Amino acid sequence: MGVAFFIIIRILFVTCMVFIIGYIFGGFSKKPLLTSLSKVAAILVIVLFIAANMLAMRVAFRDGRGCFRDREHQEQIERYGR
């Protein structure tokens, strides 16, 4: 399920980038509908970037133990005390 959300976020991200690049380099700025969609896409790029990073972090720390070094540090604390 997480992979599907990640793929959907990436597809929306690419679509937003097409609108932004079309506005800057293409003729999107000449048509009012495409101009407003490009403005929405600019905001959505930021939201999708944050959402993709949150999803990636959630998948990375799924087991709740953190990264490898954190586990090593925790084992040393348990073994030798503080």
MDTraj code that builds the backbone (N, CA, C; nanometers):
import mdtraj as md
import numpy as np

residues = "MET GLY VAL ALA PHE PHE ILE ILE ILE ARG ILE LEU PHE VAL THR CYS MET VAL PHE ILE ILE GLY TYR ILE PHE GLY GLY PHE SER LYS LYS PRO LEU LEU THR SER LEU SER LYS VAL ALA ALA ILE LEU VAL ILE VAL LEU PHE ILE ALA ALA ASN MET LEU ALA MET ARG VAL ALA PHE ARG ASP GLY ARG GLY CYS PHE ARG ASP ARG GLU HIS GLN GLU GLN ILE GLU ARG TYR GLY ARG".split()
xyz = np.array([
    [0.0816, -0.1187, 0.0000],
    [0.0000, 0.0000, 0.0000],
    [0.0861, 0.1254, 0.0000],
    [0.1968, 0.1225, 0.0742],
    [0.2862, 0.2370, 0.0789],
    [0.3539, 0.2637, -0.0541],
    [0.3852, 0.1569, -0.1260],
    [0.4498, 0.1726, -0.2564],
    [0.3537, 0.2378, -0.3548],
    [0.2269, 0.2015, -0.3484],
    [0.1276, 0.2614, -0.4381],
    [0.1144, 0.4115, -0.4125],
    [0.1119, 0.4515, -0.2844],
    [0.1057, 0.5940, -0.2528],
    [0.2310, 0.6656, -0.3015],
    [0.3453, 0.6017, -0.2858],
    [0.4706, 0.6614, -0.3299],
    [0.4706, 0.6814, -0.4815],
    [0.4209, 0.5843, -0.5559],
    [0.4141, 0.5958, -0.7023],
    [0.3163, 0.7049, -0.7426],
    [0.2019, 0.7128, -0.6764],
    [0.1035, 0.8168, -0.7076],
    [0.1611, 0.9548, -0.6786],
    [0.2307, 0.9689, -0.5667],
    [0.2926, 1.0975, -0.5331],
    [0.3952, 1.1362, -0.6382],
    [0.4747, 1.0419, -0.6840],
    [0.5758, 1.0708, -0.7857],
    [0.5113, 1.1093, -0.9194],
    [0.4048, 1.0432, -0.9578],
    [0.3363, 1.0779, -1.0828],
    [0.2782, 1.2184, -1.0748],
    [0.2154, 1.2523, -0.9624],
    [0.1634, 1.3877, -0.9446],
    [0.2750, 1.4909, -0.9425],
    [0.3883, 1.4542, -0.8849],
    [0.5033, 1.5438, -0.8810],
    [0.5526, 1.5743, -1.0226],
    [0.5628, 1.4727, -1.1060],
    [0.6068, 1.4921, -1.2446],
    [0.5056, 1.5765, -1.3212],
    [0.3774, 1.5526, -1.2997],
    [0.2737, 1.6317, -1.3656],
    [0.2838, 1.7788, -1.3268],
    [0.3062, 1.8046, -1.2007],
    [0.3221, 1.9433, -1.1558],
    [0.4446, 2.0084, -1.2194],
    [0.5514, 1.9327, -1.2303],
    [0.6715, 1.9880, -1.2925],
    [0.6481, 2.0207, -1.4390],
    [0.5675, 1.9409, -1.5085],
    [0.5344, 1.9704, -1.6476],
    [0.4600, 2.1029, -1.6574],
    [0.3660, 2.1263, -1.5669],
    [0.2929, 2.2529, -1.5673],
    [0.3845, 2.3713, -1.5376],
    [0.4749, 2.3543, -1.4426],
    [0.5644, 2.4646, -1.4072],
    [0.6616, 2.4940, -1.5209],
    [0.7194, 2.3915, -1.5786],
    [0.8112, 2.4116, -1.6908],
    [0.7368, 2.4672, -1.8112],
    [0.6143, 2.4216, -1.8333],
    [0.5340, 2.4762, -1.9417],
    [0.5013, 2.6225, -1.9216],
    [0.4829, 2.6641, -1.7983],
    [0.4558, 2.8048, -1.7696],
    [0.5796, 2.8907, -1.7937],
    [0.6946, 2.8394, -1.7495],
    [0.8175, 2.9179, -1.7604],
    [0.8690, 2.9208, -1.9045],
    [0.8797, 2.8058, -1.9688],
    [0.9428, 2.7983, -2.1000],
    [0.8438, 2.7859, -2.2155],
    [0.7223, 2.7453, -2.1864],
    [0.6242, 2.7236, -2.2927],
    [0.5235, 2.8360, -2.3013],
    [0.4122, 2.8065, -2.3624],
    [0.3091, 2.9066, -2.3823],
    [0.1976, 2.9005, -2.2805],
    [0.2223, 2.8377, -2.1656],
    [0.1170, 2.8252, -2.0648],
    [0.0789, 2.9602, -2.0055],
    [0.1698, 3.0555, -2.0100],
    [0.1418, 3.1854, -1.9473],
    [0.0434, 3.2690, -2.0300],
    [0.0161, 3.2277, -2.1525],
    [-0.0734, 3.3045, -2.2391],
    [-0.2204, 3.2687, -2.2181],
    [-0.2475, 3.1523, -2.1607],
    [-0.3853, 3.1088, -2.1394],
    [-0.4180, 3.1134, -1.9904],
    [-0.5310, 3.1767, -1.9549],
    [-0.5633, 3.1950, -1.8123],
    [-0.5825, 3.0634, -1.7356],
    [-0.6420, 2.9626, -1.7973],
    [-0.6641, 2.8352, -1.7276],
    [-0.5319, 2.7670, -1.6965],
    [-0.4422, 2.7648, -1.7941],
    [-0.3126, 2.7019, -1.7705],
    [-0.2287, 2.7818, -1.6709],
    [-0.2468, 2.9117, -1.6684],
    [-0.1757, 2.9949, -1.5702],
    [-0.2196, 2.9601, -1.4286],
    [-0.3499, 2.9484, -1.4078],
    [-0.3984, 2.9159, -1.2734],
    [-0.3605, 2.7730, -1.2343],
    [-0.3631, 2.6791, -1.3292],
    [-0.3202, 2.5428, -1.2985],
    [-0.1713, 2.5374, -1.2649],
    [-0.0930, 2.6210, -1.3292],
    [0.0506, 2.6254, -1.2991],
    [0.0758, 2.6802, -1.1589],
    [-0.0041, 2.7757, -1.1158],
    [0.0101, 2.8288, -0.9801],
    [-0.0264, 2.7236, -0.8760],
    [-0.1322, 2.6498, -0.9028],
    [-0.1705, 2.5412, -0.8126],
    [-0.0628, 2.4329, -0.8112],
    [-0.0055, 2.4054, -0.9282],
    [0.1000, 2.3040, -0.9376],
    [0.2235, 2.3456, -0.8588],
    [0.2539, 2.4744, -0.8578],
    [0.3711, 2.5213, -0.7826],
    [0.3538, 2.4960, -0.6334],
    [0.2344, 2.5166, -0.5831],
    [0.2079, 2.4890, -0.4412],
    [0.2048, 2.3391, -0.4155],
    [0.1461, 2.2665, -0.5075],
    [0.1343, 2.1218, -0.4919],
    [0.2699, 2.0523, -0.4957],
    [0.3657, 2.1080, -0.5677],
    [0.5002, 2.0497, -0.5706],
    [0.5597, 2.0494, -0.4310],
    [0.5426, 2.1578, -0.3594],
    [0.5963, 2.1660, -0.2230],
    [0.5277, 2.0639, -0.1329],
    [0.3966, 2.0542, -0.1425],
    [0.3207, 1.9598, -0.0594],
    [0.3585, 1.8158, -0.0923],
    [0.3705, 1.7850, -0.2206],
    [0.4063, 1.6488, -0.2605],
    [0.5482, 1.6127, -0.2200],
    [0.6385, 1.7089, -0.2249],
    [0.7759, 1.6841, -0.1817],
    [0.7796, 1.6476, -0.0335],
    [0.7068, 1.7230, 0.0470],
    [0.7014, 1.6942, 0.1907],
    [0.6337, 1.5597, 0.2161],
    [0.5253, 1.5310, 0.1431],
    [0.4538, 1.4039, 0.1610],
    [0.5416, 1.2850, 0.1223],
    [0.6161, 1.2979, 0.0148],
    [0.7040, 1.1881, -0.0277],
    [0.8127, 1.1628, 0.0758],
    [0.8678, 1.2690, 0.1329],
    [0.9703, 1.2514, 0.2351],
    [0.9134, 1.1914, 0.3631],
    [0.7925, 1.2321, 0.3994],
    [0.7294, 1.1736, 0.5173],
    [0.7019, 1.0248, 0.4965],
    [0.6556, 0.9888, 0.3789],
    [0.6283, 0.8486, 0.3491],
    [0.7569, 0.7672, 0.3470],
    [0.8616, 0.8235, 0.2910],
    [0.9899, 0.7531, 0.2875],
    [1.0458, 0.7325, 0.4282],
    [1.0329, 0.8323, 0.5135],
    [1.0808, 0.8175, 0.6508],
    [0.9970, 0.7155, 0.7275],
    [0.8687, 0.7143, 0.7009],
    [0.7817, 0.6175, 0.7684],
    [0.8185, 0.4743, 0.7297],
    [0.8505, 0.4541, 0.6023],
    [0.8912, 0.3216, 0.5561],
    [1.0288, 0.2864, 0.6121],
    [1.1178, 0.3844, 0.6195],
    [1.2537, 0.3580, 0.6675],
    [1.2553, 0.3175, 0.8145],
    [1.1688, 0.3779, 0.8948],
    [1.1665, 0.3487, 1.0375],
    [1.0436, 0.2668, 1.0758],
    [1.0034, 0.1781, 0.9876],
    [0.8830, 0.0985, 1.0079],
    [0.8921, 0.0089, 1.1305],
    [1.0082, -0.0501, 1.1553],
    [1.0191, -0.1431, 1.2676],
    [1.0302, -0.0725, 1.4020],
    [1.0496, 0.0579, 1.4027],
    [1.0522, 0.1331, 1.5268],
    [1.1864, 0.1331, 1.5974],
    [1.2862, 0.0711, 1.5377],
    [1.4161, 0.0650, 1.6030],
    [1.5134, 0.1698, 1.5515],
    [1.4762, 0.2448, 1.4510],
    [1.5650, 0.3474, 1.3980],
    [1.6687, 0.2888, 1.3046],
    [1.7758, 0.3614, 1.2870],
    [1.8787, 0.3152, 1.1945],
    [1.9740, 0.2189, 1.2650],
    [2.0689, 0.1651, 1.1919],
    [2.1586, 0.0621, 1.2423],
    [2.2450, 0.1149, 1.3567],
    [2.2939, 0.2359, 1.3447],
    [2.3804, 0.2897, 1.4496],
    [2.3046, 0.3097, 1.5798],
    [2.1784, 0.3451, 1.5709],
    [2.0995, 0.3600, 1.6925],
    [2.0857, 0.2267, 1.7644],
    [2.0695, 0.1188, 1.6879],
    [2.0590, -0.0137, 1.7498],
    [2.1905, -0.0530, 1.8157],
    [2.3039, -0.0235, 1.7495],
    [2.4337, -0.0541, 1.8087],
    [2.4525, 0.0237, 1.9386],
    [2.4152, 0.1489, 1.9356],
    [2.4291, 0.2326, 2.0547],
    [2.3409, 0.1804, 2.1674],
    [2.2212, 0.1393, 2.1357],
    [2.1313, 0.0862, 2.2374],
    [2.1863, -0.0435, 2.2969],
    [2.2451, -0.1281, 2.2112],
    [2.3042, -0.2518, 2.2618],
    [2.4216, -0.2234, 2.3549],
    [2.5027, -0.1230, 2.3232],
    [2.6143, -0.0877, 2.4107],
    [2.5655, -0.0343, 2.5446],
    [2.4592, 0.0440, 2.5413],
    [2.4037, 0.0949, 2.6663],
    [2.3528, -0.0200, 2.7519],
    [2.2835, -0.1163, 2.6892],
    [2.2313, -0.2307, 2.7649],
    [2.3437, -0.3191, 2.8160],
    [2.4492, -0.3310, 2.7386],
    [2.5587, -0.4195, 2.7765],
    [2.6446, -0.3597, 2.8871],
    [2.6830, -0.2329, 2.8735],
    [2.7786, -0.1733, 2.9650],
    [2.7161, -0.0718, 3.0606],
    [2.5913, -0.0421, 3.0433],
    [2.5289, 0.0589, 3.1266],
    [2.5649, 0.1985, 3.0776],
    [2.5220, 0.2951, 3.1475],
    [2.5468, 0.4328, 3.1036],
    [2.6631, 0.4849, 3.1734],
])
top = md.Topology()
chain = top.add_chain()
for i, resn in enumerate(residues, 1):
    res = top.add_residue(resn, chain, resSeq=i)
    for name in ("N", "CA", "C"):
        top.add_atom(name, md.element.get_by_symbol(name[0]), res)
traj = md.Trajectory(xyz[None], top)
